[in-house]
């Protein structure tokens, strides 16, 4: 039905240095020089305003969250990964992270006694590699990379039941490991229902499967605050409704992706 892709080079501070997109879009050039985060998403909304329902927009919108967690891949390869990545990527400071999400709420186990981020207490779990060949209609071909590498994998399946559009969403952040296996630091399953008549979100539930800190699953308990919102406006509504300790940066990204279901629903029998 539709495809999208991009090749992007960023600086250690996650500034976009080079960007090529497919299908081509003239607005993509306006993102070069912008740092990943609120600034890049604001510019993306302006530069690709006519393509907000496209696969390409969703991918570019996902870059801030995916690039934020990407340095975690090094934790699978060296015990000194915060130091090892300090010159190659931006290591977050505890003072900047407090109350940014549920997992980093003030007083959580994410912070060590000295006030720094407690990287040694992060949880993860081994996961099977995704086999795209088993479901060629559901998955695009997946790159096989040697050495430290991070992957953000998403799946969003939609179907109709009467006047309700149902969504089943899978989300996983995983990294390569020296032994050839994979390890995941984030994995969610999200279920949602949308009233096709008025486009309102009538149900949303999140199942936390793999998360780095003991406090992180608390974000799944708050996602119901989105019920009653129009799905088309979720990209803007989620950061407001699930701000700070109420939300999870990555679960919020999952919820924001529901903004694209109205366009996808046109193709659902």
Residue frames relative to the residue before (quaternion, step in Angstrom):
aa qw qx qy qz dx dy dz
X 1.0000 0.0000 0.0000 0.0000 0.00 0.00 0.00
X 0.7708 -0.1909 0.1465 0.5899 3.58 0.96 -0.90
X 0.0940 -0.7786 0.6183 0.0518 3.54 -1.18 0.61
X 0.0027 0.7841 -0.6205 -0.0121 3.54 -1.25 0.41
X 0.0636 0.7920 -0.6057 0.0428 3.56 -1.16 0.54
X 0.0380 -0.7838 0.6147 0.0795 3.53 -1.29 0.25
X 0.2180 -0.7029 0.6546 0.1729 3.53 -1.36 0.40
X 0.0057 0.8276 -0.5544 0.0880 3.56 -0.63 1.17
X 0.1410 -0.7474 0.6437 0.0846 3.53 -1.11 0.81
X 0.0627 -0.8136 0.5778 0.0143 3.58 -0.79 1.01
X 0.5190 -0.6078 0.5009 0.3322 3.53 -1.31 0.37
X 0.6876 -0.4447 0.3435 0.4599 3.63 -1.23 0.06
X 0.6881 0.4458 -0.2803 0.4992 3.62 1.18 -0.48
X 0.5218 -0.6697 0.3803 0.3669 3.59 1.32 0.35
X 0.3525 0.6958 -0.5338 0.3266 3.58 1.06 0.75
X 0.4232 -0.7002 0.5125 0.2607 3.59 -0.93 0.85
X 0.1643 -0.8209 0.5448 0.0469 3.57 -0.50 1.25
X 0.7865 0.0152 0.0182 0.6171 3.56 1.05 -0.81
X 0.0428 0.8069 -0.5864 0.0571 3.58 -1.02 0.75
X 0.0217 0.7501 -0.6603 0.0288 3.53 -0.92 1.03
X 0.1099 -0.8210 0.5598 0.0219 3.59 -0.83 0.97
X 0.0797 -0.7563 0.6466 0.0603 3.53 -1.30 0.48
X 0.4420 -0.2560 -0.8443 0.1619 1.48 -1.55 1.98
X 0.6327 -0.5536 0.3677 0.3976 3.61 -1.12 0.57
X 0.0242 0.7702 -0.6370 0.0184 3.55 -1.15 0.71
X 0.4751 -0.7088 0.4361 0.2858 3.62 -0.70 1.02
X 0.6306 0.5725 -0.3358 0.4023 3.59 1.11 -0.60
X 0.5163 0.6671 -0.4168 0.3387 3.60 1.19 -0.42
X 0.6105 0.5750 -0.3526 0.4152 3.59 1.02 -0.71
X 0.6219 0.5658 -0.3402 0.4211 3.59 1.13 -0.56
X 0.6222 0.5528 -0.3422 0.4361 3.60 1.24 -0.29
X 0.5393 0.6250 -0.4082 0.3898 3.60 1.20 -0.39
X 0.7605 0.3185 -0.2712 0.4966 3.54 -0.85 1.05
X 0.6155 0.5438 -0.3381 0.4595 3.59 1.29 -0.25
X 0.3880 -0.7145 0.5333 0.2337 3.57 -1.05 0.77
X 0.5567 -0.6257 0.4344 0.3316 3.58 -1.01 0.85
X 0.5441 0.5815 -0.4669 0.3845 3.55 -0.97 0.93
X 0.8196 -0.2112 0.1642 0.5066 3.55 -1.16 -0.60
X 0.6388 0.5400 -0.3301 0.4374 3.57 1.02 -0.79
X 0.6867 0.4801 -0.2963 0.4584 3.58 0.90 -0.89
X 0.6543 0.5034 -0.3243 0.4618 3.59 1.02 -0.72
X 0.6231 0.5307 -0.3373 0.4651 3.57 1.06 -0.70
X 0.6739 0.4784 -0.2906 0.4823 3.57 0.95 -0.89
X 0.6116 0.5520 -0.3450 0.4497 3.59 1.07 -0.76
X 0.6392 0.5351 -0.3243 0.4472 3.60 0.94 -0.86
X 0.6907 0.4586 -0.2732 0.4878 3.56 1.06 -0.73
X 0.7191 0.4856 -0.2575 0.4252 3.56 0.81 -1.07
X 0.7829 0.2183 -0.1197 0.5702 3.61 1.06 -0.73
X 0.1178 0.8445 -0.5127 0.1004 3.56 1.05 0.79
X 0.7048 0.4560 -0.2612 0.4766 3.58 1.07 -0.71
X 0.7305 0.3964 -0.2209 0.5103 3.60 1.27 -0.04
X 0.2743 0.8141 -0.4831 0.1692 3.60 1.19 0.47
X 0.6837 0.4622 -0.2952 0.4814 3.60 1.17 -0.39
X 0.5335 0.6667 -0.3859 0.3492 3.58 1.28 -0.01
X 0.6187 -0.5238 0.4360 0.3909 3.52 -1.33 0.38
X 0.6266 0.5554 -0.3372 0.4304 3.59 0.98 -0.83
X 0.6412 0.5196 -0.3308 0.4576 3.61 0.93 -0.84
X 0.6499 0.5233 -0.3185 0.4498 3.59 0.93 -0.90
X 0.6587 0.5121 -0.3134 0.4535 3.58 0.95 -0.85
X 0.6835 0.4746 -0.2862 0.4750 3.58 0.89 -0.92
X 0.6235 0.5381 -0.3258 0.4643 3.57 1.10 -0.71
X 0.6736 0.5106 -0.2816 0.4542 3.58 1.15 -0.61
X 0.4994 0.6968 -0.4175 0.3012 3.59 1.18 -0.40
X 0.6333 0.5420 -0.3693 0.4107 3.69 0.83 -0.77
X 0.7141 0.4471 -0.2651 0.4689 3.61 0.82 -0.96
X 0.6631 0.5123 -0.3060 0.4519 3.57 0.97 -0.86
X 0.6855 0.4738 -0.2910 0.4700 3.59 0.95 -0.83
X 0.5835 0.5874 -0.3673 0.4237 3.58 1.15 -0.54
X 0.7556 0.3769 -0.2023 0.4962 3.57 0.95 -0.89
X 0.4651 0.7371 -0.4186 0.2552 3.61 1.18 -0.42
X 0.6506 0.5302 -0.3576 0.4095 3.69 0.84 -0.75
X 0.4929 0.6639 -0.4332 0.3587 3.61 1.23 -0.30
X 0.5198 0.6527 -0.4135 0.3645 3.60 1.15 -0.52
X 0.6310 0.5544 -0.3381 0.4245 3.57 1.04 -0.74
X 0.5840 0.5988 -0.3790 0.3958 3.62 1.11 -0.53
X 0.6265 0.5272 -0.3311 0.4689 3.58 1.24 -0.37
X 0.7404 0.4370 -0.2101 0.4654 3.59 1.23 -0.43
X 0.8082 0.0520 -0.0225 0.5862 3.60 1.15 -0.49
X 0.4814 -0.6747 0.4811 0.2856 3.57 -1.03 0.82
X 0.6955 0.4309 -0.2634 0.5111 3.58 1.24 -0.35
X 0.1878 0.8550 -0.4737 0.0963 3.56 1.15 0.61
X 0.6184 0.5284 -0.4016 0.4209 3.70 0.86 -0.59
X 0.6715 0.4695 -0.2895 0.4949 3.56 1.06 -0.81
X 0.6597 0.5349 -0.3128 0.4252 3.57 0.96 -0.88
X 0.7406 0.4088 -0.2295 0.4813 3.58 1.06 -0.69
X 0.4492 0.7270 -0.4468 0.2648 3.60 1.21 -0.19
X 0.7250 0.4038 -0.2558 0.4959 3.57 1.11 -0.57
X 0.7262 0.4249 -0.2349 0.4867 3.56 1.25 -0.33
X 0.7873 0.0713 -0.0541 0.6101 3.57 1.23 -0.24
X 0.5631 -0.6289 0.4264 0.3248 3.52 -1.23 0.33
X 0.2210 -0.7786 0.5756 0.1167 3.58 -0.55 1.15
X 0.3993 -0.7427 0.4747 0.2521 3.63 -0.58 1.06
X 0.3463 -0.7171 0.5685 0.2065 3.55 -1.16 0.69
X 0.6051 -0.5936 0.3898 0.3599 3.56 -1.07 0.79
X 0.6449 0.5439 -0.3296 0.4238 3.59 0.93 -0.87
X 0.6818 0.4772 -0.2833 0.4766 3.57 1.12 -0.65
X 0.7051 0.5013 -0.2498 0.4349 3.59 1.17 -0.58
X 0.5306 0.6639 -0.4184 0.3204 3.62 1.10 -0.51
X 0.8527 0.0682 -0.1187 0.5041 3.54 -0.89 1.12
X 0.3926 0.7108 -0.4978 0.3047 3.59 1.17 0.42
X 0.7877 -0.0261 0.0335 0.6146 3.59 1.23 -0.50
X 0.7343 -0.4069 0.2988 0.4539 3.58 -1.30 0.05
X 0.6848 0.5095 -0.2885 0.4339 3.58 0.86 -0.97
X 0.7571 0.3257 -0.1755 0.5384 3.56 1.13 -0.66
X 0.2449 0.7629 -0.5523 0.2301 3.59 1.08 0.65
X 0.6427 -0.5411 0.3740 0.3927 3.57 -1.11 0.69
X 0.8148 0.2411 -0.2012 0.4874 3.59 -0.88 0.98
X 0.4962 0.6749 -0.4346 0.3309 3.61 1.21 -0.03
X 0.6558 -0.5262 0.3822 0.3834 3.55 -1.32 0.27
X 0.4973 0.6521 -0.4283 0.3796 3.59 1.26 -0.05
X 0.7167 0.4035 -0.2391 0.5161 3.58 1.23 -0.41
X 0.3872 -0.7129 0.5410 0.2217 3.55 -0.95 0.95
X 0.7059 -0.4713 0.3211 0.4200 3.57 -1.29 0.25
X 0.6878 0.4719 -0.2862 0.4715 3.58 1.11 -0.61
X 0.6109 -0.5916 0.3359 0.4049 3.58 1.30 0.14
X 0.5780 0.5783 -0.3829 0.4299 3.58 1.25 -0.16
X 0.6273 -0.5240 0.4064 0.4084 3.56 -1.29 0.23
X 0.3473 -0.7560 0.5266 0.1748 3.56 -0.87 1.00
X 0.1224 -0.8300 0.5424 0.0445 3.57 0.29 1.27
X 0.6434 0.5653 -0.3263 0.3999 3.59 1.04 -0.72
X 0.6805 0.4817 -0.2926 0.4682 3.60 1.21 -0.37
X 0.4384 0.7083 -0.4615 0.3052 3.60 1.22 0.00
X 0.2911 -0.7397 0.5831 0.1677 3.55 -1.08 0.81
X 0.0388 0.7582 -0.6507 0.0131 3.53 -1.27 0.49
X 0.1815 -0.7888 0.5764 0.1123 3.58 -1.22 0.09
X 0.5097 -0.6248 0.4808 0.3444 3.60 -1.07 0.63
X 0.0610 -0.7909 0.6088 0.0147 3.57 -1.04 0.77
X 0.5312 -0.6078 0.4823 0.3403 3.54 -1.22 0.52
X 0.5076 -0.6162 0.4953 0.3426 3.55 -1.11 0.61
X 0.4849 -0.6591 0.4862 0.3068 3.57 -1.03 0.76
X 0.2207 -0.7792 0.5783 0.0985 3.56 -0.88 0.99
X 0.2499 -0.8108 0.5135 0.1280 3.56 -0.05 1.31
X 0.6116 0.5843 -0.3593 0.3943 3.60 1.07 -0.65
X 0.6116 0.5701 -0.3545 0.4186 3.61 1.15 -0.49
X 0.7882 0.1092 -0.0507 0.6035 3.59 1.20 -0.48
X 0.0898 -0.8619 0.4967 0.0491 3.62 0.53 1.15
X 0.6467 0.4951 -0.3371 0.4722 3.61 1.16 -0.42
X 0.7160 0.4674 -0.2495 0.4546 3.56 1.15 -0.61
X 0.7874 0.2144 -0.1120 0.5671 3.59 1.18 -0.55
X 0.4060 -0.6582 0.5737 0.2697 3.54 -1.16 0.67
X 0.6420 -0.4872 0.3833 0.4512 3.65 -1.19 0.22
X 0.2558 -0.7816 0.5566 0.1177 3.57 -0.98 0.88
X 0.4844 -0.6895 0.4702 0.2623 3.53 -0.95 0.98
X 0.2288 -0.7344 0.6205 0.1528 3.56 -1.09 0.72
X 0.0383 -0.8309 0.5532 -0.0456 3.57 -0.44 1.26
X 0.2974 -0.7284 0.5880 0.1877 3.58 -1.01 0.84
X 0.7528 0.3547 -0.2663 0.4865 3.56 -1.07 0.68
X 0.7473 -0.3953 0.2733 0.4588 3.61 -1.29 0.02
X 0.2166 0.7671 -0.5735 0.1891 3.59 -0.69 1.07
X 0.2559 -0.7653 0.5784 0.1196 3.53 -1.11 0.79
X 0.0897 -0.7844 0.6112 0.0565 3.58 -1.13 0.64
X 0.1357 -0.7303 0.6616 0.1021 3.54 -1.06 0.85
X 0.0696 -0.8097 0.5827 -0.0092 3.56 -0.55 1.20
X 0.0585 -0.7979 0.5999 -0.0030 3.56 -0.98 0.92
X 0.0086 0.7553 -0.6548 -0.0260 3.51 -1.26 0.53
X 0.0097 0.7838 -0.6204 0.0270 3.57 -0.93 0.92
X 0.0487 -0.8063 0.5890 -0.0226 3.58 -0.45 1.26
X 0.1134 -0.8058 0.5811 0.0151 3.56 -0.94 0.98
X 0.1184 0.7632 -0.6337 0.0430 3.56 -1.18 0.60
X 0.4309 -0.6953 0.5197 0.2466 3.55 -1.27 0.42
X 0.0079 0.7318 -0.6807 -0.0315 3.51 -1.25 0.65
X 0.8008 -0.1221 0.0210 0.5860 3.54 -0.16 1.33
X 0.7879 -0.2749 0.2178 0.5061 3.56 -0.78 -0.99
X 0.5982 0.5584 -0.3530 0.4535 3.57 1.27 0.35
X 0.2442 -0.7280 0.6231 0.1487 3.53 -1.06 0.85
X 0.1501 -0.8096 0.5652 0.0510 3.57 -0.67 1.11
X 0.1296 -0.7933 0.5934 0.0417 3.55 -1.04 0.84
X 0.0890 -0.7434 0.6621 0.0314 3.53 -1.10 0.87
X 0.0340 -0.8408 0.5381 -0.0485 3.58 -0.42 1.25
X 0.1244 -0.7675 0.6255 0.0652 3.54 -1.02 0.88
X 0.0193 -0.7996 0.5981 -0.0509 3.57 -1.01 0.85
X 0.1230 0.8043 -0.5712 0.1079 3.59 -0.81 0.97
X 0.1410 -0.7294 0.6632 0.0909 3.55 -1.11 0.85
X 0.1155 0.8067 -0.5679 0.1160 3.58 -0.52 1.15
X 0.2451 -0.7706 0.5763 0.1180 3.54 -1.28 0.48
X 0.5532 -0.5717 0.4869 0.3606 3.51 -1.29 0.39
X 0.2030 -0.7576 0.6066 0.1300 3.55 -1.28 0.45
X 0.6606 -0.5475 0.3326 0.3914 3.61 -1.11 0.57
X 0.6951 0.4720 -0.2852 0.4612 3.60 1.09 -0.62
X 0.6216 -0.5707 0.3338 0.4202 3.59 1.28 0.14
X 0.5893 0.5608 -0.3728 0.4465 3.60 1.26 -0.14
X 0.4013 -0.6922 0.5355 0.2703 3.60 -1.31 -0.17
X 0.1352 -0.7629 0.6270 0.0816 3.54 -1.25 0.56
X 0.2205 -0.7931 0.5581 0.1047 3.59 -0.97 0.87
X 0.2480 -0.7632 0.5817 0.1330 3.55 -1.13 0.76
X 0.7683 0.1485 -0.1066 0.6134 3.60 1.25 -0.44
X 0.2071 0.7424 -0.6306 0.0911 3.55 -1.05 0.77
X 0.0084 -0.7857 0.6163 -0.0517 3.53 -0.85 1.12
X 0.1325 -0.7020 0.6847 0.1446 3.49 -1.39 0.36
X 0.0592 -0.8110 0.5818 -0.0146 3.58 -0.77 1.04
X 0.1215 -0.7732 0.6207 0.0458 3.56 -1.02 0.90
X 0.0282 0.8132 -0.5778 0.0641 3.57 -0.85 0.98
X 0.1451 -0.7553 0.6315 0.0988 3.53 -1.31 0.47
X 0.1143 -0.7922 0.5991 0.0197 3.54 -0.99 0.97
X 0.3991 -0.6912 0.5504 0.2452 3.57 -0.94 0.91
X 0.3715 -0.7673 0.4793 0.2085 3.58 -0.48 1.18
X 0.5977 0.5926 -0.3639 0.3990 3.57 1.15 -0.52
X 0.8320 0.1502 -0.0603 0.5307 3.59 0.81 -0.95
X 0.4868 -0.7084 0.4102 0.3051 3.60 1.28 0.07
X 0.4725 0.6826 -0.4390 0.3436 3.58 1.21 0.40
X 0.4621 -0.6469 0.5337 0.2883 3.53 -1.15 0.69
X 0.1327 -0.8344 0.5334 0.0415 3.60 -0.51 1.18
X 0.7910 0.0429 -0.0303 0.6096 3.59 1.25 -0.32
X 0.1543 0.7578 -0.6305 0.0660 3.55 -1.11 0.71
X 0.0202 0.7847 -0.6165 0.0619 3.55 -0.86 1.03
X 0.1741 -0.7887 0.5837 0.0839 3.56 -1.04 0.79
X 0.1855 -0.7541 0.6224 0.0973 3.54 -1.04 0.85
X 0.2409 -0.7789 0.5669 0.1181 3.58 -0.54 1.20
X 0.1373 -0.8302 0.5390 0.0381 3.59 -0.54 1.16
X 0.7850 -0.0319 0.0471 0.6169 3.60 0.89 -0.95
X 0.1460 0.7817 -0.5900 0.1398 3.59 -0.71 1.10
X 0.5869 -0.6653 0.3441 0.3074 3.61 -1.03 0.74
X 0.8136 0.1909 -0.0921 0.5413 3.63 0.99 -0.71
X 0.6560 -0.5525 0.3547 0.3724 3.56 -1.20 0.62
X 0.6763 0.5056 -0.2948 0.4473 3.59 1.09 -0.66
X 0.5127 0.7104 -0.3957 0.2755 3.60 1.14 -0.58
X 0.6567 0.5334 -0.3473 0.4045 3.67 0.82 -0.80
X 0.5091 0.6623 -0.4186 0.3564 3.59 1.20 -0.33
X 0.5752 0.5989 -0.3775 0.4098 3.58 1.15 -0.54
X 0.6138 0.5664 -0.3491 0.4249 3.58 1.09 -0.69
X 0.6365 0.5400 -0.3259 0.4440 3.59 1.16 -0.56
X 0.7023 0.4789 -0.2572 0.4596 3.59 1.19 -0.48
X 0.5180 0.6915 -0.4108 0.2912 3.58 1.18 -0.41
X 0.5428 0.6334 -0.3846 0.3953 3.60 1.23 -0.41
X 0.5046 0.6540 -0.4193 0.3766 3.60 1.24 -0.29
X 0.6189 0.5694 -0.3373 0.4231 3.59 1.23 -0.41
X 0.4792 0.6761 -0.4447 0.3399 3.61 1.19 -0.33
X 0.7473 0.3508 -0.2941 0.4815 3.54 -0.94 0.99
X 0.5823 0.5738 -0.3716 0.4399 3.57 1.28 -0.23
X 0.4722 -0.6222 0.5210 0.3441 3.62 -1.13 0.51
X 0.4927 -0.6905 0.4339 0.3035 3.59 -0.76 0.99
X 0.6066 0.5771 -0.3677 0.4047 3.59 1.00 -0.68
X 0.7456 0.4066 -0.2237 0.4783 3.59 1.12 -0.53
X 0.3855 0.7747 -0.4483 0.2241 3.59 1.25 0.14
X 0.5764 0.5876 -0.4056 0.3975 3.61 1.04 -0.55
X 0.7167 0.4059 -0.2434 0.5122 3.57 1.05 -0.72
X 0.6872 0.5224 -0.2885 0.4143 3.60 1.00 -0.82
X 0.6218 0.5894 -0.3561 0.3730 3.62 0.94 -0.81
X 0.6945 0.4667 -0.3195 0.4447 3.68 0.73 -0.87
X 0.6546 0.4929 -0.3127 0.4804 3.60 1.18 -0.48
X 0.7094 0.4685 -0.2550 0.4606 3.57 0.86 -1.01
X 0.7849 0.2257 -0.1056 0.5673 3.58 1.03 -0.81
X 0.1568 0.8295 -0.5156 0.1463 3.56 0.91 0.96
X 0.8658 0.1467 -0.0847 0.4709 3.54 -1.24 0.54
X 0.8603 -0.1087 0.0751 0.4923 3.62 -0.95 -0.85
X 0.5559 0.6049 -0.4035 0.4029 3.61 1.21 -0.17
X 0.8030 0.2901 -0.1219 0.5061 3.58 1.08 -0.60
X 0.3613 -0.6519 0.6096 0.2701 3.50 -1.43 0.01
X 0.5564 -0.6318 0.4177 0.3417 3.58 -0.79 0.98
X 0.7531 0.4161 -0.2162 0.4615 3.57 0.85 -0.96
X 0.6169 0.4972 -0.3482 0.5010 3.59 1.09 -0.59
X 0.6000 0.5490 -0.3555 0.4607 3.60 1.08 -0.65
X 0.6218 0.5322 -0.3394 0.4636 3.59 1.04 -0.74
X 0.6251 0.5276 -0.3358 0.4670 3.58 1.04 -0.78
X 0.6838 0.4884 -0.2903 0.4579 3.59 0.84 -0.98
X 0.6431 0.5317 -0.3255 0.4447 3.59 1.00 -0.78
X 0.6157 0.5748 -0.3471 0.4124 3.58 1.10 -0.66
X 0.5422 0.6256 -0.3998 0.3934 3.60 1.22 -0.35
X 0.4935 0.6632 -0.4276 0.3657 3.59 1.24 -0.24
X 0.6850 0.5006 -0.2893 0.4432 3.57 1.17 -0.44
X 0.4996 0.6999 -0.4235 0.2848 3.60 1.19 -0.20
X 0.5702 0.5993 -0.4007 0.3938 3.62 1.07 -0.53
X 0.6641 0.4848 -0.2911 0.4891 3.55 1.02 -0.82
X 0.6598 0.5047 -0.3066 0.4647 3.57 0.95 -0.84
X 0.6134 0.5902 -0.3469 0.3938 3.58 1.05 -0.78
X 0.5681 0.6085 -0.3813 0.4020 3.60 1.15 -0.52
X 0.7137 0.4336 -0.2431 0.4935 3.57 1.20 -0.55
X 0.5804 0.5861 -0.3785 0.4199 3.59 1.27 -0.08
X 0.4388 -0.7238 0.4599 0.2685 3.63 -0.55 1.10
